[in-house]
Amino acid sequence: MEDRPACISITDVQHAVARAFCLSISEMLSRKRRHRLTGARQVAMYLSREMAGGGWTGRRRQAASFPRIGMAFARDHTSVIHAYNVVARRRLADADFARLLDRIARELTAAALKPAQAA
């Protein structure tokens, strides 16, 4: 069997984004609509789509589906699509925001590449 990078889960993304925004998971997943929370939630949804695995097809990683991400955030898939588009547009327009996304993505990738520690 060929070596494949470890799969990053939606939960991994949620934890990384919560740390980056200094939030608890429960705050980020809450129904509250404060700007600080919605921004973090949208980033987590975007990175879940970009980085979380939905499985492998041949040599290609399949992205997690919008409905699957929605379930992980207790939201409708259309909310995930909206969040993805908002973050994608902001990433193009705001270099500092793009660097933040890249930093979180690097942390997730580095954590996924670390060998599992023996208990």
Contacts in CASP RR format, 6 or more apart in sequence:
PFRMAT RR
TARGET T0000
AUTHOR 0000-0000-0000
METHOD contacts of the structure
MODEL  1
MEDRPACISITDVQHAVARAFCLSISEMLSRKRRHRLTGARQVAMYLSRE
MAGGGWTGRRRQAASFPRIGMAFARDHTSVIHAYNVVARRRLADADFARL
LDRIARELTAAALKPAQAA
2 59 0 8 1.000
4 56 0 8 1.000
4 61 0 8 1.000
5 61 0 8 1.000
5 109 0 8 1.000
5 112 0 8 1.000
5 113 0 8 1.000
6 112 0 8 1.000
6 113 0 8 1.000
7 52 0 8 1.000
7 53 0 8 1.000
7 54 0 8 1.000
7 55 0 8 1.000
7 61 0 8 1.000
7 112 0 8 1.000
8 51 0 8 1.000
8 52 0 8 1.000
8 53 0 8 1.000
8 108 0 8 1.000
8 109 0 8 1.000
8 112 0 8 1.000
9 52 0 8 1.000
9 53 0 8 1.000
10 48 0 8 1.000
10 52 0 8 1.000
10 64 0 8 1.000
10 68 0 8 1.000
10 69 0 8 1.000
10 72 0 8 1.000
11 72 0 8 1.000
12 52 0 8 1.000
12 108 0 8 1.000
12 111 0 8 1.000
12 112 0 8 1.000
13 44 0 8 1.000
13 47 0 8 1.000
13 48 0 8 1.000
13 51 0 8 1.000
13 52 0 8 1.000
13 108 0 8 1.000
14 25 0 8 1.000
14 28 0 8 1.000
14 29 0 8 1.000
14 44 0 8 1.000
14 48 0 8 1.000
14 72 0 8 1.000
15 25 0 8 1.000
16 47 0 8 1.000
16 104 0 8 1.000
16 107 0 8 1.000
16 108 0 8 1.000
16 111 0 8 1.000
17 28 0 8 1.000
17 40 0 8 1.000
17 43 0 8 1.000
17 44 0 8 1.000
17 47 0 8 1.000
17 104 0 8 1.000
18 24 0 8 1.000
18 25 0 8 1.000
18 27 0 8 1.000
18 28 0 8 1.000
18 40 0 8 1.000
18 44 0 8 1.000
20 40 0 8 1.000
20 43 0 8 1.000
20 100 0 8 1.000
20 103 0 8 1.000
20 104 0 8 1.000
20 107 0 8 1.000
21 28 0 8 1.000
21 36 0 8 1.000
21 39 0 8 1.000
21 40 0 8 1.000
21 43 0 8 1.000
23 36 0 8 1.000
23 37 0 8 1.000
23 40 0 8 1.000
27 37 0 8 1.000
28 37 0 8 1.000
28 40 0 8 1.000
28 41 0 8 1.000
28 44 0 8 1.000
29 41 0 8 1.000
29 73 0 8 1.000
29 74 0 8 1.000
30 37 0 8 1.000
31 74 0 8 1.000
41 73 0 8 1.000
41 83 0 8 1.000
42 83 0 8 1.000
42 86 0 8 1.000
42 87 0 8 1.000
43 87 0 8 1.000
43 100 0 8 1.000
43 101 0 8 1.000
43 104 0 8 1.000
44 73 0 8 1.000
45 69 0 8 1.000
45 70 0 8 1.000
45 73 0 8 1.000
45 75 0 8 1.000
45 79 0 8 1.000
45 80 0 8 1.000
45 83 0 8 1.000
45 84 0 8 1.000
45 87 0 8 1.000
46 83 0 8 1.000
46 84 0 8 1.000
46 87 0 8 1.000
46 88 0 8 1.000
46 101 0 8 1.000
47 101 0 8 1.000
47 104 0 8 1.000
47 105 0 8 1.000
47 108 0 8 1.000
48 64 0 8 1.000
48 69 0 8 1.000
48 72 0 8 1.000
49 63 0 8 1.000
49 64 0 8 1.000
49 66 0 8 1.000
49 69 0 8 1.000
49 80 0 8 1.000
49 84 0 8 1.000
50 63 0 8 1.000
50 105 0 8 1.000
51 105 0 8 1.000
51 108 0 8 1.000
51 109 0 8 1.000
52 63 0 8 1.000
52 64 0 8 1.000
52 69 0 8 1.000
53 61 0 8 1.000
53 62 0 8 1.000
53 63 0 8 1.000
53 64 0 8 1.000
54 61 0 8 1.000
54 62 0 8 1.000
54 63 0 8 1.000
54 64 0 8 1.000
54 65 0 8 1.000
54 68 0 8 1.000
55 61 0 8 1.000
55 62 0 8 1.000
56 62 0 8 1.000
65 77 0 8 1.000
66 77 0 8 1.000
66 80 0 8 1.000
66 81 0 8 1.000
66 84 0 8 1.000
67 77 0 8 1.000
67 80 0 8 1.000
69 77 0 8 1.000
69 80 0 8 1.000
70 76 0 8 1.000
70 77 0 8 1.000
70 79 0 8 1.000
70 80 0 8 1.000
73 79 0 8 1.000
73 80 0 8 1.000
87 101 0 8 1.000
90 97 0 8 1.000
91 97 0 8 1.000
91 98 0 8 1.000
91 101 0 8 1.000
92 98 0 8 1.000
END
